[in-house]
Amino acid sequence: MQLPQYVKRIVEERAEAVGFAALKRAATAMSEAYRERGALRLPDAERTAAYLVTRMPATYAAAYTVLREVRQRLGTKSVSSVLDIGAGTGAASLAARAWFPDAAITMVERDSSFAEAAQQFLPDAVRQTLDLSRPLPPHDLVIAAYSLGEIREPVAKRLWQAARVALVAIEPGTPRGFSLIRGIRAELLEAGAHMVAPCPAETPCPIVDPDWCHFAARVERSSIHRRVKDAELGYEDEKYSYVALARDAVDLPAGRVIRHPQQRPGLIVLDTCTAGGLRTERVTRRDRDAFRAARKRSWGDDWGTVS
């Protein structure tokens, strides 16, 4: 998974403009501020370039993967407008453009430097600064990707009120990120929303603390990303938690693979979430069709027939 080529080119140009030494310092400062949840004081150009290089590819990969599933469940005709709340540098909006190419996009972002970068990637999108305490303009699809945890105020119901077709929320795949997603899931299902993904049912979440539900998207690291991070691997795995909810019911799978499948000689073990709760599937070579299907399954994939 990687950013669109024209976006990668712009990111590289911005990185070259600030210089490698400044870029590396800014990336290090961003990482430290994230871990310690502290304030970040950097020149806008350096801060934005560091984010574009080190974080935007990962947030794009997570949003792209989630919205691919949303499109599969909803189709394309039902989404003609997208509202991206806390759009940042436009990663989720770019992913929405990939899966809903004809949809009009509105990006809401308070950070002017990030918003300017997002506008460069999506010049035809509408850029707005909205008061989230007030009713939001209705759109078919509302997305909040890696933003609700930063807003730090309960806005899920206001986002849902603005969603004519569906709402998607994505947060880091951490216990804290999952806790936020699980709370949104419960609140909006109670308000009448229908599940789209990842859950195979609208029953209470069976995950028990301290466990948490999350998935991963593999991201190709650019050469400058590897240099900035002193990384040897050419990729990273972005962990994320998410929920997608819709106004109307959609077909749901019988289960979802929630851990990496364990492959052993003649046996594949799948940890799944089903309508009846958590379940471990032990698929042997004796069941040829099921074994063939299990070999193709990855973490996050559907499992079982559609209901």
HELIX and SHEET records of a PDB file:
HELIX    1   1 GLN A    5  VAL A   18  1                                  14    
HELIX    2   2 PHE A   20  GLU A   36  1                                  17    
HELIX    3   3 ASP A   44  THR A   54  1                                  11    
HELIX    4   4 MET A   56  LEU A   74  1                                  19    
HELIX    5   5 ALA A   91  TRP A   99  1                                   9    
HELIX    6   6 SER A  112  PHE A  121  1                                  10    
HELIX    7   7 LEU A  148  ILE A  151  1                                   4    
HELIX    8   8 ALA A  156  ALA A  162  1                                   7    
HELIX    9   9 PRO A  175  GLU A  190  1                                  16    
HELIX   10  10 SER A  223  LYS A  229  1                                   7    
HELIX   11  11 ARG A  288  ARG A  295  1                                   8    
SHEET    1   A 7 VAL A 126  GLN A 128  0                                        
SHEET    2   A 7 ALA A 104  VAL A 108  1                                        
SHEET    3   A 7 SER A  81  ILE A  85  1                                        
SHEET    4   A 7 HIS A 139  ALA A 145  1                                        
SHEET    5   A 7 ALA A 163  PRO A 172  1                                        
SHEET    6   A 7 TYR A 235  ALA A 246 -1                                        
SHEET    7   A 7 HIS A 194  ALA A 197 -1                                        
SHEET    1   B 7 VAL A 126  GLN A 128  0                                        
SHEET    2   B 7 ALA A 104  VAL A 108  1                                        
SHEET    3   B 7 SER A  81  ILE A  85  1                                        
SHEET    4   B 7 HIS A 139  ALA A 145  1                                        
SHEET    5   B 7 ALA A 163  PRO A 172  1                                        
SHEET    6   B 7 TYR A 235  ALA A 246 -1                                        
SHEET    7   B 7 PHE A 215  GLU A 220 -1                                        
SHEET    1   C 4 GLN A 262  ARG A 264  0                                        
SHEET    2   C 4 LEU A 267  THR A 274 -1                                        
SHEET    3   C 4 PRO A 253  VAL A 257 -1                                        
SHEET    4   C 4 ASP A 302  VAL A 306 -1                                        
SHEET    1   D 3 GLN A 262  ARG A 264  0                                        
SHEET    2   D 3 LEU A 267  THR A 274 -1                                        
SHEET    3   D 3 GLY A 277  THR A 284 -1                                        
END                                                                             
